[in-house]
């Protein structure tokens, strides 16, 4: 086996390993549970809320927008350990789409990290933020 062939095999093995690690991280990073009660839906999330979770988050809320019986979608971020700016963008997109479907969006937060990020971005002026973290400061 020549040196170039060995390098290609090593490169492919590293690539496969990296892709497996990314897939494992995506599977373990965030969990979503959707519950519907009366006129309200609750999207409970846990773990990391970042750009890698776009598809799972979108798949969770799109059916709720089409449900005519619902008037409110509450995004429960109580167990979210981390979020990035793309997560905040996803929440803004959800709000826009919900308003177009005559639905309200509320956020429930207890993490000081998430609360501070939302305060910095002035999300409390955009969303109905229900927060238990205020007592934890």
C-alpha positions as CSV (number, residue, x, y, z in Angstrom):
1,X,0.0,0.0,0.0
2,X,1.5,3.4,-1.0
3,X,1.6,6.5,1.3
4,X,-1.2,8.3,-0.6
5,X,-3.5,5.3,-0.2
6,X,-2.8,5.1,3.5
7,X,-3.4,8.9,4.0
8,X,-6.7,8.6,2.2
9,X,-7.8,5.7,4.4
10,X,-6.7,7.6,7.5
11,X,-8.5,10.7,6.3
12,X,-11.7,8.7,5.6
13,X,-11.5,7.0,9.0
14,X,-11.2,10.4,10.7
15,X,-14.1,11.8,8.7
16,X,-16.3,8.8,9.5
17,X,-15.4,9.1,13.2
18,X,-16.1,12.8,13.2
19,X,-19.5,12.3,11.5
20,X,-20.4,9.6,14.0
21,X,-19.5,11.9,16.9
22,X,-21.6,14.7,15.4
23,X,-24.6,12.4,14.9
24,X,-24.2,11.1,18.4
25,X,-24.0,14.7,19.8
26,X,-27.1,15.7,17.9
27,X,-29.0,12.7,19.2
28,X,-28.0,13.3,22.8
29,X,-27.8,17.1,22.8
30,X,-31.5,17.9,22.8
31,X,-34.8,16.2,23.6
32,X,-38.2,17.6,22.8
33,X,-41.6,16.6,24.1
34,X,-44.8,18.1,22.8
35,X,-48.0,18.0,24.9
36,X,-51.4,19.5,24.0
37,X,-54.0,20.4,26.6
38,X,-57.2,22.2,25.8
39,X,-56.2,25.3,23.7
40,X,-52.5,25.2,24.6
41,X,-49.5,23.3,23.4
42,X,-46.3,22.9,25.4
43,X,-43.0,22.2,23.7
44,X,-40.7,21.0,26.5
45,X,-37.0,21.0,25.6
46,X,-33.9,19.8,27.4
47,X,-30.2,19.9,26.6
48,X,-28.6,22.2,24.1
49,X,-30.7,24.4,21.9
50,X,-28.5,25.4,18.9
51,X,-28.2,25.4,15.2
52,X,-28.0,21.6,15.1
53,X,-31.5,21.3,16.5
54,X,-33.3,23.3,13.8
55,X,-35.0,20.3,12.1
56,X,-36.2,18.7,15.3
57,X,-37.5,22.0,16.7
58,X,-39.2,22.9,13.4
59,X,-40.8,19.4,13.2
60,X,-42.1,19.8,16.7
61,X,-43.9,23.1,16.1
62,X,-45.1,23.0,12.5
63,X,-48.1,20.7,13.3
64,X,-49.1,22.9,16.1
65,X,-49.4,25.9,13.8
66,X,-51.9,23.9,11.7
67,X,-54.0,22.9,14.7
68,X,-56.9,25.3,14.6
69,X,-58.0,24.4,18.2
70,X,-54.8,25.8,19.7
71,X,-54.4,29.4,20.6
72,X,-51.1,29.3,22.5
73,X,-47.7,27.6,22.2
74,X,-45.6,27.6,25.3
75,X,-41.9,26.8,24.7
76,X,-40.6,25.3,28.0
77,X,-36.9,26.0,28.3
78,X,-36.6,25.0,31.9
79,X,-34.2,22.2,31.2
80,X,-32.2,23.9,28.4
81,X,-28.6,24.2,29.5
82,X,-27.3,26.1,26.5
83,X,-28.7,28.1,23.6
84,X,-27.0,30.1,20.8
85,X,-28.1,33.0,18.6
86,X,-29.6,30.5,16.0
87,X,-31.9,29.2,18.7
88,X,-33.1,32.7,19.4
89,X,-33.7,33.1,15.7
90,X,-35.7,29.9,15.6
91,X,-37.9,31.3,18.4
92,X,-38.4,34.5,16.5
93,X,-39.4,32.5,13.4
94,X,-41.8,30.5,15.5
95,X,-43.4,33.7,16.8
96,X,-43.8,35.1,13.3
97,X,-45.4,32.0,12.1
98,X,-47.6,31.6,15.1
99,X,-48.8,35.2,14.8
100,X,-49.7,34.5,11.1
101,X,-51.8,31.7,12.5
102,X,-53.4,33.8,15.3
103,X,-51.5,32.0,18.1
104,X,-49.5,33.4,21.0
105,X,-46.1,32.2,22.0
106,X,-44.9,32.1,25.6
107,X,-41.5,31.1,26.9
108,X,-40.9,29.5,30.3
109,X,-37.4,29.9,31.6
110,X,-35.6,29.0,34.9
111,X,-32.0,28.9,33.7
112,X,-30.0,32.0,34.6
113,X,-27.9,31.5,31.5
114,X,-30.9,31.5,29.2
115,X,-32.5,34.3,31.1
116,X,-29.5,36.6,30.8
117,X,-29.2,35.8,27.0
118,X,-32.9,36.7,26.6
119,X,-32.5,39.9,28.7
120,X,-29.5,40.9,26.6
121,X,-31.5,40.3,23.4
122,X,-34.6,42.1,24.9
123,X,-36.7,39.0,24.3
124,X,-38.9,40.0,27.2
125,X,-40.2,42.9,25.0
126,X,-40.9,40.4,22.2
127,X,-42.2,37.4,24.0
128,X,-44.4,36.6,27.0
129,X,-41.6,35.3,29.2
130,X,-42.6,33.3,32.3
131,X,-39.6,33.2,34.5
132,X,-38.8,31.4,37.8
133,X,-35.1,32.3,37.6
134,X,-35.7,35.8,39.0
135,X,-35.7,34.3,42.5
136,X,-32.4,32.5,41.8
137,X,-30.4,35.6,41.0
